[in-house]
């Protein structure tokens, strides 16, 4: 946990799930710069009495500071991240604010009917920014104050072009502590065109049981343009199983792995789990377009297998991420592996694909007491661990 100091006060903030070993903060100079601008803008503070929407506020730093002023209208946070929403709730609580001090919405929910102030924490994914500005633009009016923020390394010419094309004339501020602001003046009747998301692509011929099928991808989902090499290796080496069983596609992304499990065994019940709402929407669309009738599927936003009924999964399939919001870490994979061991029945199996250099086999042997290399190529390895 770290303290963010602003003119609005000091705020104790943490990422979620909170880990005392995590050296990454829940805020940075870009958040502070934006909050300072709201209070010290040339010409007077920004009027926050109307509907304020905060897009992609990853850990809730911005909405926590805004809610602390107890405005007439609660700020609206629009997030693609289940973890981000949980961080927001935890940060509100640790700063003495009620959970309902902020209205939480996902990137798949309908936007507010009117947006008077739009604050954008520039996301890593330009596609997600484009998609969300497409969705929000109809609710912005000529008087809407639009301010984006990000570190200098996060704001590119392409970022500014998206703001300009979808909302109106755009300019940037001077850099302060390696952070920059984006100012946009909404204009009427812009030729925005049609939102290009979601997109679809056909899977290659060497993708096992799902070869040639069409995958649906919403903006911001991992490997949205083509099948990634690690998933391809896992698909070519999936276990052959039959009969009623509970399969989990953990960190499902667009759901192609869980779909393959359902096609290989039409008696399976498949649970798709991801912390991204965009990913879950992609997985559900992919599944509905291709799955055989009668196969049971659930789509769950969660922190890995937290809250999953212990001892109920027969097979868990996992391609764990090793980045968390610009930070490279194995913490997410470690939580997924620990959660998998608890979720599996005795004799249940965890199948993992990952880069060879990450050394997942060491962690799996430590947890499960066993780990088998199922398949490998020069870059990736597929591993199997059994709960004894």
C-alpha distance (Angstrom), angle and dihedral (degrees) to the residues before:
residue distance angle dihedral
X1 . . .
X2 3.81 . .
X3 3.80 135.5 .
X4 3.81 122.6 -116.2
X5 3.80 112.0 -154.9
X6 3.80 117.2 -154.4
X7 3.80 139.0 153.3
X8 3.81 85.4 -99.6
X9 3.79 90.9 59.9
X10 3.77 139.8 -87.6
X11 3.78 119.5 -56.3
X12 3.79 128.9 -164.7
X13 3.80 106.6 -141.3
X14 3.79 136.6 176.9
X15 3.76 138.2 176.0
X16 3.80 120.0 -115.4
X17 2.94 130.2 -77.7
X18 3.79 88.6 28.8
X19 3.80 112.8 -128.2
X20 3.83 119.7 179.7
X21 3.82 89.1 -150.8
X22 3.81 92.1 56.9
X23 3.80 109.4 104.4
X24 3.84 93.9 -171.8
X25 3.79 116.5 103.7
X26 3.78 127.9 -133.8
X27 3.82 90.9 -129.8
X28 3.78 139.8 28.4
X29 3.80 142.6 -170.6
X30 3.81 91.8 -73.8
X31 3.81 91.6 62.6
X32 3.81 92.1 48.2
X33 3.81 91.8 46.9
X34 3.80 92.2 53.6
X35 3.80 94.0 46.9
X36 3.80 90.4 49.4
X37 3.81 90.7 50.6
X38 3.80 91.5 53.6
X39 3.81 90.3 58.1
X40 3.82 100.7 33.4
X41 3.80 104.3 35.2
X42 3.79 114.0 147.8
X43 3.79 105.5 -101.7
X44 3.78 93.6 30.5
X45 3.81 140.6 -54.7
X46 3.79 118.4 -49.7
X47 3.80 111.7 -95.0
X48 3.79 105.4 -115.0
X49 3.79 96.8 175.2
X50 3.81 93.9 103.8
X51 3.79 131.3 58.8
X52 3.80 110.0 -45.7
X53 3.81 117.3 -164.7
X54 3.80 121.1 -167.6
X55 3.80 114.6 -163.7
X56 3.82 123.8 -158.4
X57 3.82 96.3 -4.1
X58 3.81 90.3 166.1
X59 3.82 101.2 -160.4
X60 3.80 101.3 13.4
X61 3.82 98.6 -103.6
X62 3.80 93.8 134.2
X63 3.80 98.9 45.3
X64 3.80 92.0 43.9
X65 3.81 90.4 56.6
X66 3.82 91.6 44.2
X67 3.80 93.6 48.0
X68 3.81 91.3 50.8
X69 3.81 88.5 72.8
X70 3.83 87.8 58.3
X71 3.82 95.0 -134.2
X72 3.79 122.7 -160.2
X73 3.80 89.9 -109.5
X74 3.78 118.0 43.4
X75 3.82 112.0 -122.2
X76 3.80 115.7 -108.5
X77 3.79 118.0 -131.5
X78 3.81 115.9 -158.9
X79 3.79 111.2 -164.9
X80 3.78 139.3 167.4
X81 3.79 90.7 -156.4
X82 3.79 129.7 87.1
X83 3.81 88.3 -167.9
X84 3.79 89.9 50.9
X85 3.78 91.4 53.2
X86 3.80 91.4 48.7
X87 3.82 89.2 49.6
X88 3.80 89.5 51.9
X89 3.81 92.2 52.3
X90 3.81 91.4 47.1
X91 3.81 92.5 47.3
X92 3.78 92.2 49.2
X93 3.80 89.8 52.4
X94 3.80 95.7 47.2
X95 3.81 88.9 52.0
X96 3.80 94.5 51.0
X97 3.80 97.1 -103.3
X98 3.80 127.6 131.5
X99 3.79 120.2 -110.8
X100 3.79 90.2 -117.5
X101 3.83 92.5 56.1
X102 3.81 86.2 96.8
X103 3.80 128.3 41.9
X104 3.80 107.2 -131.6
X105 3.79 118.7 -150.5
X106 3.77 131.6 167.6
X107 3.78 126.8 -131.8
X108 3.81 87.1 -104.4
X109 3.83 95.3 54.9
X110 3.79 123.8 93.8
X111 3.84 111.9 -93.0
X112 3.82 121.9 -120.1
X113 3.80 114.8 -79.7
X114 3.81 91.6 -114.5
X115 3.81 132.0 22.2
X116 3.82 117.9 -159.6
X117 3.81 97.6 170.0
X118 3.80 123.2 24.1
X119 3.80 117.0 -168.6
X120 3.80 116.6 -174.1
X121 3.77 126.0 -166.2
X122 3.81 97.6 -159.4
X123 3.83 107.7 -116.9
X124 3.77 125.0 -139.4
X125 3.80 90.2 -115.3
X126 3.80 114.9 72.7
X127 3.81 87.9 -166.6
X128 3.82 91.0 58.3
X129 3.81 90.4 49.3
X130 3.80 90.9 50.5
X131 3.80 93.4 47.6
X132 3.80 94.3 47.6
X133 3.80 95.3 46.3
X134 3.81 87.5 50.8
X135 3.82 88.7 54.1
X136 3.82 95.2 45.0
X137 3.82 99.8 40.4
X138 3.84 96.0 83.3
X139 3.83 90.0 58.9
X140 3.81 95.5 49.6
X141 3.82 118.3 92.3
X142 3.80 134.3 -163.9
X143 3.80 91.7 -91.5
X144 3.81 94.9 50.7
X145 3.79 114.4 121.4
X146 3.81 108.4 -136.1
X147 3.81 119.1 -169.4
X148 3.78 126.4 167.3
X149 3.77 127.1 -169.7
X150 3.77 138.6 -167.9
X151 3.74 143.9 134.8
X152 3.81 114.8 -76.6
X153 3.81 90.3 -106.9
X154 3.82 90.1 56.2
X155 3.81 98.4 52.8
X156 3.80 116.6 75.0
X157 3.78 136.7 167.6
X158 3.81 87.7 -98.0
X159 3.83 89.5 55.9
X160 3.80 92.2 55.0
X161 3.80 91.6 45.9
X162 3.82 90.7 56.9
X163 3.82 91.3 52.6
X164 3.79 91.6 46.6
X165 3.79 95.6 46.4
X166 3.79 96.1 46.6
X167 3.81 104.4 31.9
X168 3.81 112.1 15.1
X169 3.83 145.8 -93.8
X170 3.80 110.3 -1.3
X171 3.80 136.0 -164.3
X172 3.78 136.5 166.8
X173 3.79 135.7 -129.7
X174 3.76 129.6 -125.0
X175 3.79 114.0 -82.7
X176 3.81 116.7 -97.7
X177 3.81 118.6 -172.5
X178 3.81 87.9 -14.8
X179 3.81 91.3 -56.2
X180 3.78 128.5 114.1
X181 3.80 137.7 -166.6
X182 3.81 128.2 -138.5
X183 3.80 119.2 -146.4
X184 3.79 119.4 -162.5
X185 3.82 128.9 -177.3
X186 3.82 109.4 -153.7
X187 3.77 113.7 -132.3
X188 3.80 129.3 -162.7
X189 3.78 123.9 -110.5
X190 3.79 99.6 13.4
X191 3.84 113.6 174.6
X192 3.79 92.5 -121.1
X193 3.78 96.4 162.2
X194 3.79 123.6 -153.9
X195 3.78 122.9 -41.0
X196 3.83 103.7 -104.4
X197 3.80 91.8 -149.5
X198 2.98 135.8 129.9
X199 3.79 99.7 43.6
X200 3.78 131.1 -174.0
X201 3.77 136.1 -149.8
X202 3.79 135.4 -179.4
X203 3.78 118.2 -113.6
X204 3.81 117.4 -118.6
X205 3.79 124.1 -101.7
X206 3.82 93.3 -106.1
X207 3.83 96.7 58.9
X208 3.77 97.6 102.6
X209 3.81 119.3 -127.6
X210 3.84 92.6 -3.8
X211 3.82 95.0 53.6
X212 3.78 111.9 141.3
X213 3.80 95.5 8.5
X214 3.80 122.0 129.2
X215 3.80 120.4 -109.4
X216 3.83 122.6 -157.1
X217 3.81 118.4 -142.6
X218 3.77 127.7 -171.2
X219 3.80 119.2 -156.8
X220 3.79 117.3 -72.6
X221 3.81 96.7 21.2
X222 3.80 117.9 136.5
X223 3.80 114.6 -94.3
X224 3.80 93.6 0.3
X225 3.81 95.6 164.2
X226 3.80 101.0 48.8
X227 3.80 143.5 -2.8
X228 3.80 110.2 -79.1
X229 3.79 118.8 -125.4
X230 3.80 96.1 -117.3
X231 3.79 94.2 53.5
X232 3.81 89.7 45.6
X233 3.81 90.3 56.6
X234 3.81 91.6 49.3
X235 3.82 92.4 47.7
X236 3.79 90.9 53.2
X237 3.80 90.6 52.6
X238 3.80 105.4 38.1
X239 3.80 115.7 143.7
X240 3.80 118.6 -100.2
X241 3.80 107.1 -123.1
X242 3.78 136.7 162.3
X243 3.77 138.9 -170.8
X244 3.80 133.4 43.6
X245 3.79 111.5 -34.4
X246 3.79 141.0 142.7
X247 3.81 113.2 -112.7
X248 3.81 123.2 -172.3
X249 3.79 124.2 -157.2
X250 3.81 96.9 -158.1
X251 3.81 114.4 -159.4
X252 3.77 86.2 7.5
X253 3.81 101.7 -174.8
X254 3.80 106.3 -178.5
X255 3.81 90.5 -6.9
X256 3.78 99.6 -116.2
X257 3.84 93.6 134.6
X258 3.80 94.1 51.0
X259 3.79 89.7 45.3
X260 3.81 89.6 54.5
X261 3.81 90.2 51.7
X262 3.82 90.7 51.0
X263 3.81 92.6 49.0
X264 3.80 92.0 47.5
X265 3.81 92.2 51.2
X266 3.79 116.7 22.7
X267 3.82 90.4 -172.5
X268 3.80 91.7 63.8
X269 3.78 125.2 106.4
X270 3.81 108.4 -142.4
X271 3.81 126.9 -156.7
X272 3.80 117.0 -164.8
X273 3.81 113.8 -156.7
X274 3.79 128.9 -174.3
X275 3.78 137.5 143.6
X276 3.82 91.1 -135.5
X277 3.79 118.0 85.1
X278 3.80 89.5 -158.5
X279 3.80 89.4 55.6
X280 3.80 93.2 49.6
X281 3.80 91.0 49.9
X282 3.81 88.5 51.2
X283 3.80 92.8 48.0
X284 3.79 92.8 49.7
X285 3.81 92.9 48.0
X286 3.80 91.0 47.8
X287 3.80 91.9 48.0
X288 3.81 95.4 46.8
X289 3.80 91.2 49.9
X290 3.81 95.6 51.6
X291 3.81 114.3 17.0
X292 3.78 122.4 106.8
X293 3.78 117.3 -107.8
X294 3.77 114.6 -91.8
X295 3.81 98.1 28.2
X296 3.80 109.4 130.6
X297 3.80 117.7 -133.1
X298 3.80 136.0 173.1
X299 3.80 127.9 -166.5
X300 3.80 114.8 -151.5
X301 3.81 132.1 -176.3
X302 3.80 106.3 -148.8
X303 3.78 148.4 132.1
X304 3.77 93.8 -92.8
X305 3.79 110.6 -74.3
X306 3.79 95.3 -20.9
X307 3.79 106.3 139.1
X308 3.82 93.6 13.6
X309 3.83 112.4 138.4
X310 3.82 106.4 -99.1
X311 3.77 119.9 -118.4
X312 3.81 95.6 14.0
X313 3.83 105.7 103.6
X314 3.80 122.5 88.6
X315 3.80 98.6 -174.3
X316 3.81 131.2 16.0
X317 3.80 119.9 -168.0
X318 3.80 116.1 -163.6
X319 3.80 139.9 178.7
X320 3.83 97.7 176.8
X321 3.81 122.0 -155.6
X322 3.78 118.4 -123.6
X323 3.81 96.3 -163.2
X324 3.80 125.5 73.1
X325 3.80 114.1 -170.7
X326 3.82 96.2 -38.2
X327 3.78 93.3 -36.6
X328 3.80 120.1 108.7
X329 3.79 110.5 -138.6
X330 3.79 143.2 142.9
X331 3.81 91.7 -144.9
X332 3.81 93.1 101.7
X333 3.80 92.8 50.0
X334 3.81 90.9 47.5
X335 3.83 91.1 52.5
X336 3.81 90.0 47.8
X337 3.81 92.4 51.1
X338 3.81 93.0 47.5
X339 3.80 90.6 46.6
X340 3.79 90.8 48.9
X341 3.78 93.4 54.7
X342 3.81 90.0 53.2
X343 3.81 94.0 44.5
X344 3.82 97.4 49.1
X345 3.77 125.1 90.7
X346 3.77 116.9 -125.7
X347 3.80 104.5 -77.2
X348 3.81 90.7 23.0
X349 3.78 118.6 135.9
X350 3.80 136.4 -133.7
X351 3.82 115.5 -155.9
X352 3.80 115.6 -166.4
X353 3.79 132.9 -177.1
X354 3.79 120.5 -164.4
X355 3.77 146.1 140.3
X356 3.80 110.7 -66.8
X357 3.81 93.6 -126.5
X358 3.83 93.2 59.4
X359 3.80 91.5 75.3
X360 3.80 96.9 -141.9
X361 3.81 89.8 160.4
X362 3.82 89.9 71.0
X363 3.82 92.6 55.4
X364 3.80 93.1 44.2
X365 3.81 93.2 51.0
X366 3.79 89.5 49.3
X367 3.82 91.7 51.6
X368 3.80 103.2 35.3
X369 3.79 102.0 23.9
X370 3.80 89.2 -125.4
X371 3.81 140.8 56.9
X372 3.79 129.6 175.9
X373 3.80 127.6 -162.9
X374 3.81 105.2 -129.7
X375 3.80 99.0 177.1
X376 3.79 139.5 -14.1
X377 3.77 143.9 -179.4
X378 3.81 130.4 -174.0
X379 3.83 92.1 -74.8
X380 3.82 110.3 22.1
X381 3.78 138.6 43.2
X382 3.82 132.1 -161.9
X383 3.81 113.5 -144.7
X384 3.80 132.5 -168.1
X385 3.80 125.7 -157.8
X386 3.82 125.2 -179.7
X387 3.78 126.4 -152.8
X388 3.79 104.5 -128.5
